[in-house]
């Protein structure tokens, strides 16, 4: 009799040990009873009936998925290698367990095909200049495709864009040509502004002959300051007409 009671207590303890499950805050336990889906339970203490119910743990935290480099042909027929990172999480543990067999692998494969599809619809300049737009388009497409699985794609970031060597050299030449063009335009604008100022100065000297005389005398003074020698310059009589006219008056 004592042996039967002890064996019964032992079986009860084993049964209780198999039934008790501790579920973390970031987890849910999807319970199947005789093959049928019951519900997702947790967090905290969850009791599972041994041999009758089966529990599948699902992590609800954000999962970081690295998308390997993909060969992409852009809309303007340029072959590039593009890789990305995808951040997603499970929002419905029941669907993530029942609808798809392996939601992480399925999301990974879907991310690769979506990356190739979206980047293939864009031109090279768009991939280089409008990275945020490409990221948002990939994220919205992935989120729509994974929504029936109970998956929410939080963010997609294109990490690196590798160009062929020929394309890199061509882009370097184009950038150099653009810099030369800007330098020539800047130089031409400077010469144009200088010509405008010279034209304005010539007009002022033409209207005021005395100003031309003073400028001539100032030049002589500068030459005399720089050279410690006697320099004789012929002075045209036209330059002195204004002074002669004023003194005669």
C-alpha positions as CSV (number, residue, x, y, z in Angstrom):
1,X,0.0,0.0,0.0
2,X,2.8,2.4,0.9
3,X,4.6,1.6,-2.3
4,X,1.5,2.4,-4.4
5,X,1.0,5.7,-2.6
6,X,4.6,6.6,-3.1
7,X,4.4,5.7,-6.8
8,X,1.3,7.8,-7.2
9,X,3.0,10.8,-5.6
10,X,6.0,10.3,-7.8
11,X,3.8,10.2,-10.9
12,X,1.9,13.3,-9.7
13,X,5.2,15.2,-9.3
14,X,6.4,14.1,-12.7
15,X,3.1,15.1,-14.2
16,X,3.2,18.5,-12.5
17,X,6.8,19.0,-13.6
18,X,5.9,18.3,-17.2
19,X,2.8,20.6,-17.0
20,X,4.4,23.7,-15.6
21,X,6.0,26.1,-18.1
22,X,7.5,29.5,-17.3
23,X,7.1,31.9,-20.2
24,X,9.2,35.0,-20.4
25,X,7.8,38.5,-21.1
26,X,9.1,38.5,-24.7
27,X,7.7,35.0,-25.5
28,X,4.4,33.4,-26.2
29,X,3.5,29.7,-26.1
30,X,1.2,28.5,-28.8
31,X,-0.8,25.5,-27.5
32,X,-2.1,22.6,-29.6
33,X,-4.5,20.2,-28.0
34,X,-4.7,16.9,-29.8
35,X,-3.4,18.6,-32.9
36,X,-5.9,21.5,-32.8
37,X,-4.8,25.1,-32.2
38,X,-6.0,26.3,-28.8
39,X,-4.4,29.7,-28.2
40,X,-1.2,31.6,-27.5
41,X,-0.5,31.8,-23.8
42,X,1.9,33.8,-21.6
43,X,3.8,35.5,-20.2
44,X,4.2,34.0,-16.7
45,X,3.1,30.5,-15.5
46,X,1.5,28.4,-18.1
47,X,0.1,24.9,-17.5
48,X,0.3,22.4,-20.4
49,X,-1.5,19.0,-20.1
50,X,1.2,16.4,-20.8
51,X,0.5,14.0,-23.7
52,X,-2.6,15.9,-24.6
53,X,-1.3,19.4,-25.3
54,X,1.8,20.5,-27.1
55,X,3.5,23.9,-26.7
56,X,5.5,25.9,-29.3
57,X,7.5,28.8,-28.0
58,X,7.6,31.9,-30.2
59,X,10.0,34.9,-29.6
60,X,8.3,38.3,-30.0
61,X,11.5,40.4,-30.0
62,X,12.8,42.2,-33.1
63,X,14.9,39.9,-35.3
64,X,17.8,41.2,-37.3
65,X,18.2,39.5,-40.7
66,X,21.2,40.1,-43.0
67,X,20.3,39.8,-46.6
68,X,23.3,38.5,-48.5
69,X,24.6,40.4,-51.6
70,X,22.3,40.1,-54.6
71,X,23.2,40.6,-58.2
72,X,20.8,43.2,-59.6
73,X,20.4,44.6,-63.1
74,X,19.0,48.1,-62.9
75,X,16.5,49.6,-65.3
76,X,19.3,51.3,-67.2
77,X,21.1,47.9,-67.6
78,X,23.9,48.3,-65.0
79,X,24.8,45.2,-63.0
80,X,25.4,45.9,-59.3
81,X,25.6,44.0,-56.0
82,X,23.2,45.1,-53.3
83,X,22.9,43.8,-49.7
84,X,20.6,44.9,-46.9
85,X,19.5,44.4,-43.3
86,X,15.8,43.7,-42.4
87,X,14.3,44.2,-38.9
88,X,11.1,42.3,-38.2
89,X,9.1,40.8,-35.4
90,X,6.2,38.5,-34.7
91,X,3.0,40.3,-33.9
92,X,0.7,37.2,-34.1
93,X,2.2,34.0,-32.7
94,X,-0.7,31.8,-33.8
95,X,-0.3,32.7,-37.5
96,X,3.5,32.7,-37.4
97,X,3.3,29.1,-36.1
98,X,0.3,27.7,-38.2
99,X,0.5,29.6,-41.5
100,X,4.2,29.3,-42.3
101,X,6.6,26.4,-41.4
102,X,9.7,28.5,-40.7
103,X,8.9,32.3,-40.7
104,X,12.6,33.3,-40.4
105,X,13.7,31.4,-43.4
106,X,10.6,32.4,-45.4
107,X,11.2,36.1,-44.5
108,X,14.9,35.8,-45.5
109,X,14.1,34.3,-48.9
110,X,11.3,36.8,-49.5
111,X,13.7,39.7,-48.6
112,X,16.2,38.6,-51.2
113,X,13.6,38.4,-54.0
114,X,12.0,41.7,-53.0
115,X,15.4,43.4,-52.9
116,X,16.2,42.3,-56.4
117,X,12.8,43.2,-57.7
118,X,12.7,46.8,-56.2
119,X,16.3,47.6,-57.1
120,X,15.8,46.2,-60.6
121,X,12.9,48.7,-61.2
122,X,15.1,51.7,-60.4
123,X,17.9,53.3,-62.3
124,X,21.5,53.5,-61.0
125,X,21.2,57.2,-60.1
126,X,18.1,56.5,-58.1
127,X,19.9,53.8,-56.1
128,X,22.7,56.2,-55.3
129,X,20.8,59.3,-54.6
130,X,17.4,58.1,-53.3
131,X,18.4,55.5,-50.8
132,X,15.6,56.3,-48.3
133,X,13.0,56.0,-51.0
134,X,14.3,52.5,-52.0
135,X,14.3,51.4,-48.4
136,X,10.7,52.5,-47.8
137,X,9.6,50.8,-51.0
138,X,11.3,47.5,-50.0
139,X,9.9,47.7,-46.4
140,X,6.3,48.4,-47.6
141,X,6.4,45.5,-50.1
142,X,7.8,43.1,-47.5
143,X,5.4,44.2,-44.9
144,X,2.4,43.6,-47.2
145,X,3.7,40.1,-48.1
146,X,4.5,38.9,-44.6
147,X,1.3,40.3,-43.0
148,X,-0.6,37.1,-43.5
149,X,2.1,35.3,-41.5
150,X,1.7,37.5,-38.5
151,X,5.1,39.2,-39.2
152,X,5.6,43.0,-39.0
153,X,8.6,44.3,-41.0
154,X,9.8,47.3,-38.9
155,X,12.7,48.6,-41.1
156,X,14.8,47.8,-44.2
157,X,18.2,49.4,-44.8
158,X,20.3,48.9,-48.0
159,X,23.8,48.6,-46.6
160,X,26.2,48.5,-49.5
161,X,26.0,49.1,-53.3
162,X,29.0,47.6,-55.2
163,X,29.6,48.9,-58.7
164,X,31.7,47.3,-61.4
165,X,35.2,48.7,-61.9
166,X,34.3,50.1,-65.3
167,X,31.4,52.0,-63.9
168,X,33.5,53.3,-61.1
169,X,36.1,54.7,-63.5
170,X,33.3,56.2,-65.7
171,X,31.7,57.9,-62.7
172,X,35.1,59.2,-61.6
173,X,35.7,60.7,-65.0
174,X,32.2,62.2,-65.0
175,X,32.8,63.8,-61.6
176,X,36.2,65.2,-62.8
177,X,34.6,66.6,-65.9
178,X,31.8,68.2,-63.8
179,X,34.4,69.8,-61.5
180,X,36.3,71.2,-64.5
181,X,33.1,72.6,-65.9
182,X,32.3,74.4,-62.6
183,X,35.8,75.8,-62.4
184,X,35.6,77.2,-66.0
185,X,32.2,78.7,-65.3
186,X,33.5,80.3,-62.1
187,X,36.5,81.7,-64.0
188,X,34.3,83.0,-66.8
189,X,32.0,84.7,-64.3
190,X,35.0,86.3,-62.6
191,X,36.4,87.6,-65.9
192,X,32.9,88.9,-66.8
193,X,32.6,90.8,-63.5
194,X,36.1,92.2,-63.9
195,X,35.3,93.4,-67.5
196,X,32.2,95.1,-66.1
197,X,34.2,96.9,-63.5
198,X,36.8,98.0,-66.1
199,X,34.0,99.2,-68.4
200,X,32.5,101.2,-65.5
201,X,36.0,102.7,-64.7
202,X,36.6,103.6,-68.3
203,X,33.3,105.3,-68.5
204,X,34.1,107.4,-65.4
205,X,37.5,108.3,-66.7
206,X,36.0,109.3,-70.1
207,X,33.5,111.6,-68.4
208,X,36.1,113.1,-66.0
209,X,39.4,113.9,-67.7
210,X,40.9,115.2,-64.5
211,X,40.4,111.8,-62.9
212,X,42.6,110.3,-65.7
213,X,45.3,112.9,-65.0
214,X,45.2,112.1,-61.3
215,X,45.5,108.4,-62.0
216,X,48.5,109.0,-64.3
217,X,50.2,111.0,-61.6
218,X,49.4,108.4,-59.0
219,X,51.0,105.7,-61.2
220,X,54.2,107.9,-61.5
221,X,54.3,108.2,-57.7
222,X,54.1,104.4,-57.3
223,X,56.9,103.9,-59.8
224,X,59.1,106.4,-58.1
225,X,58.5,104.8,-54.7
226,X,59.5,101.3,-55.9
227,X,62.6,102.4,-57.8
228,X,65.2,104.7,-56.1
229,X,66.2,106.4,-59.3
230,X,65.2,109.3,-61.4
231,X,62.7,108.4,-64.1
232,X,61.7,110.9,-66.8
233,X,58.2,110.4,-68.3
234,X,56.9,112.5,-71.2
235,X,53.6,114.0,-70.1
236,X,51.1,114.4,-73.0
237,X,49.7,117.9,-73.2
238,X,46.2,116.5,-73.3
239,X,46.5,115.4,-69.7
240,X,47.2,119.0,-68.6
241,X,44.4,120.7,-70.6
242,X,42.1,120.5,-67.7
243,X,44.6,122.1,-65.3
244,X,45.6,124.7,-67.9
245,X,42.0,125.5,-68.6
246,X,41.2,126.0,-65.0
247,X,44.3,128.2,-64.3
248,X,43.6,130.3,-67.4
249,X,40.1,130.8,-66.3
